[in-house]
């Protein structure tokens, strides 16, 4: 089992697991959004998925039993395409002091796809106008190839990385599960979550466990100690448990301590291994001995480390042909009308895709005007987006306009 290992990126950390292991992820969490990926979906399956969701909304009922109030919006951002599904829309009222507040809430689901990977982002009790914030999160996602370990700063989820900027207040969280086809009784989970206030340390909580205190003979202590992994401070509590029916299993836990709720690189970390599980309701004797399970545990835990990152250098585009093309941030080489390659028929460009520049003036980064929700139309709000790559402008007409 331990002859060959593979490295997994989980949150901002790397951890090695046996190559024969099967891994899966719980939906990641960021700013209240659940984020899942579907890496083995085809383009057609993704289209069918969106169509099935739309068909389901057409026949769904709202909380009042009336037909579900919903809207569907196309989304195209940073290489992703898909749809926003805003459903279960209803108005609710509450008081803030003497002021009466009325607002609309809904469930928001985004189904988007890029680079052969589909992503689902979902939250309830959100204002429909929050699709603009969701579009920002989507723009920060980069799909990852199977087994890819990214080098840029950010937060790894299954088959993707959510790139900076991110803060601890966004409560980033992800959990990876590890299992084995030849040892199906073993369950391993590694969890990382930022922005928490914290609980009692593991060793202190373990000493207060009422079940253990009431049945001391059922628990055989393997280890109880402070265990730091590099610069990561932590504690571990490892034991073998004998059930009333005589079945024996292991319960191994390691948790970080002294984490900082304001630092995404010092989140709460937990590694947990349990075995002796069979079919639902069935208990089995652990398939690994004490020695074997500790070897597996130590191999994985000792590999835990912060993922090294490098800030990518800005992409320097090749020089455009003289006087006919120019990138944002460079001086205009020729007075006239210039057209940018950003935007399309649905996504407009602020001040238009064709704009007038004089020689020597700085070429602007195009600002895209994202589609507005009904709520944003009412509030006269306009969500915008700018690409990380410099806008390319092409000269379409040489013309001098007198000032």
N, C-alpha and C positions, 0 to 999 in steps of 0.2 A: 504493500500500500504506500510506503514512504520512499520507494526507490526514485520515483520521478515526481517533481512538484511543479505546479503552475502558479503564476502570480495573478492575483485578482486586484483590481482597483475598486475600492469601496469608499465613497465619500472622498476625503483627502488623504486616504491611507492605502498602503499596499499590504497584502497578507498572502502568504503562500498556502495552497491547499494541495492535497494529493492529485496528481494528474487524472486518476481514475474517478475522482469525485464528480458528482453532478451538482451544479450550482443553480440557484434561482434567487430572485429578488422580490421582496415586498415592494409595493409602490413607494417610490421616494416621496418626500414631503418638502415643500418649499413655499414659504409665504402663504400657507393655507391651501396650496394646490397639491393634489395627489398626482404623481407623475409616473406613468408606466410605459414600457416599451414592448413592441412586438417585433423582434428582429427577423423572424422567419416568414413574414407576410409578403405576398407578391403585390405588385401594383394593382392587379385586378381584385385581389382579395381586399385590399385597402378600399378601393372604390365600392365594392359590395358592402363592406362594413359601414361606410358612410350612408349608403342607400338604405340599409337595414335600420340604422338609427333614425333616419328621417321618416321611414315608414312607421316605425314604432311611435314616434311623436305624434303622428297624424291621428292615431287611434287612442292615445293615452288620455286619461282624465286628470284634471287638476284636483287640488285639495277640497274644493267645493263640489266635486262631482261633475262639474261642467267640462267641456272639451279643453284640453291642455292649451294654454297660451304659450306659444313659442315663436322664435324667430331663428333663422339659419343665415349665417354670413360666411362668405368665402374669405379665406385668409391666405395671403401670400407674403412671406417675410423671410429674409435671410436664407433663401434656398428651400424653405419649407412651403408646402402647399397643402390645403385641406379646408376644413370648415369649423366654425364655431356653432355649437348648438346651445341656444339659450332657451330653457324650458321651465315649466312650472312657475311662470311669472305671476306675481301677485303683489298688491300694495299693502303695506302695513303701517301703523301709526303708533308712536310712543311719545312720551313727554320727557323733555330735558328741562328740569326746573319748571318754569311757567310756560315754556315754549313747546308747542305741539309740532312734532316732526313727522312727515309722511315721506316714505321712500318705497321704491320698487325692489324686490328681491327675486332671485331666480337661481336655478342650477345652471352652471356653465360647464360645458364639455368642449374641449378642442381635440379634434382628430387631425393630426398633421403627419407629413411624411417627407423624408429627405434622405438621400444616400442609401436607399434600400432599407431603411429602418422606420417603422411607424411608431408614433408616440401618442399617448392619451394623457390629457391634463384635465382634471376635474375638481370642482368645488361646489358646495351648496351655500345658500344664503349669501349670494353675492349680487351686488348691483350690476345690471346689464352693462353699464359703462365700463366695468372693470376688464372688458376684453382688451382694452388698450394696454393695461398692465400685463395681461396674459401674453399678448403679442411680444412684449419686451422680454419676458422669460423665454419664449420660444426662440427669439432671435439670439439668445445666449447659448442655446443648445447646439452642440456639434455631435452628430452620430459617430460612433466608434466602430471600427472593424472588429470582428470577433477576435478576442485576445489582445486587442491593442491597449497599450499603456500610454496615455497621453502625456505630453511634456508641459503643456501650458497650464497656468494656474486655473483652478476651478474645482468643481464638485462632481465626482463620478457617480453616475447612476447606471442601471443596466444598459449596456450598449450605447452609452452617451456620456457626455460631460457638459455640465452647465458652467459656462465660463464666467470669469469675473466681469463686472463687480458684483460681489455678494457680501452680505453682512450677517453677523450672528443673530440679529433680530429677525431674520427671515426663517430661523429655526430649521435649517437644512437637516434632513434625516434620511438615512437609507439603511436597510437591513439585508444582508446576504445570508442565504441558507445553504448548507452543505449536506449532502447525503451520499450513500454508497449503495450500488445495486447488489453487491455481495455482502453487505452488512446493513440490511434495511432497518434494523432496530436503532441505528445511530442517527441522531439529529444534532446538527451544529448550527449555531446562529452567531453572526458577527454584526453588531449594531453600532452606529455612530450618530449622535444627535447634538447639535449646537444650540446655545442659547438657553440652557436649563439653569434653574437656581441650584439644583443639587439635592441629594438625599443623604441619609446617614451612610457612611462608608460600608462596604461589603462586610468586613470583619465584625464591625459593630452590630450590623443587622443580623448576621449569622448567630452571634452570641445570644440574641434575644428571640431566636426562632422557637415558638411555643411547641411545635410538633417535635422538634429535636429535644427540647428540654423535657417533654413528657415521655419520650421513648428513646432514651439515650442508647440502649442496647441495639437499636435498629440501624444505627449510624456508625460507620467505621471511617474515621478521619484519615485521609491520605495526605493532605497538606492544608495548612492554614497559615498564610504568611503574607508579608509585603513582597510584592514582586514588580519591580520596575522593568520596563522594556525600553532600553535605551534611555532617552530623556522623558519617556512617558511614565509617570508615577502611577502605580496601581497595586491592587491586592488580589489574591486568589484564595478560593476556598474549594477544596476538592474532597469528595467523600464517596464511599460506597454505601448504598442503602439496601437493607433487607426488608421486603414487604411482609405482611402478616402471613401470606401464602408461601413464603420461603423464596420467592423470586428476588434475585439480586440485580441491581443496576447501578450505574454511576451518575453522579451529578457534579459537574465541574464548572466553576464560574470564575472569571477574571473581570474586574472592572477598574477603570481608571479613577483616580482621585485627584483632588485639587484642580478640577477643570475650571475654565474661565468662561462664564456665560457671554462674555463680550469678545471672545477670540475663537474664530472658526477653526483654528489649528489646535485648540485645546478643548475639544468637545467631550461629552460623556461617551466613553467607549465601553462596550461589553462583548466578551466572547463567552459563549455558553455551550457546553456539550452535555447531552443526556442520551442514555441508551436504554435498552430493555423494552422498547415499544414494538408491539405487533399490530395486528388489525385493530380497528377501533374497539376499545374496551378490553383488549387482550394485553396481558403483560408477559414478557419473555425474560429469561436470563440474559444478561449482557453477552453479546457475541465476542467481545474482546476481554482479555484478562486485565488485571490492574496494570501490569507492566506494559502491555500493548496499548492500552488506552492512554496511559501517561506519555508514551513515546509519541503518539499521534498529537496529543495536546501540546506537548513541549515543542514539537516541530512547527506547528502552526503558530502558536503564541509568540515564540521567539523570533518569528519572521516579520512580525508587525512593525511597520515603520511609516513615517510620513512620506508621502509620494514626493520625490524631488521634482521641482519645476523650473522652467526657464521662461523668462518673459520673451515672447517671440519678437524678433526684429521686424519693424514695419516693412511690408512688401514694397520694394522699389520697382515700379513698373518700368518696362522698357521705354526708352524715349519715343514719343510718337513722331510720325512724319512731320517735318517742319511746317508750321503755319496752317495745318489742316486738322490736327487733333491736340487736345490738351487735357491734363488731369487736374482735378480740384487741388488747390493749394499751390499751383504754379501760375506764372504770369501769362496772361493772354498774348499769344504771338501775332494775332492779326485782328484788327477791328472788324466787327461784323456780327451776324446772327449765328449763335452756336446752339446745337441740339444735344441733349444728354441721353445716355443709354439706359438710365434708371426709369422706373415707372412703366406703366402699360395702360391699356384702355380702361382698366378698373381702378388702378392706383395712380392718382394724379401727382404732379410735381408742383410744389409751391413756386409761384411766379411762372409756371409753365415749363414744358420740356424744352422749348426754344427760347433762349434769352440773348439779350444784346450785351456784348462786352467790347471795351476799347483796348487796344494794344497796351500792354503793361499792367492792366488791372488784374487782380487776383481772381482766378476761376473758383466758383463756389462749390461746396459739397451739396449735392441735391438733397432737398428735404421732401420725403414722400408723405403724402396726405392719405393716411389709412382710411378704409371705409368706416363710416360713423354708425353707431347704434342709434336707435330711435331716441334713447335717453340723451345721448350726446347731441343730437340735433336739437332737442328741446332746450338743453342747457347751452347751446351754441359753443360746444367744445369740439376741437378737432385733434384727434390723435395723430402723431407724426412719428417718423422713423428715419434714421440715417444709417446707411451701410457703413461697415468698418472699412471697406475698400474705397479708395478715392474714386469719385465720379469721373467718367470719361466723357469729354465733350468733343463734338465734331463740328467743324465749320461747315455751315450749309449756305451761307450767302455773305460775300464780302460787301460791306456797305458802310459808308461814313454818314452818320447822322449829325447834323450841326447842332451844337448845344444852344 
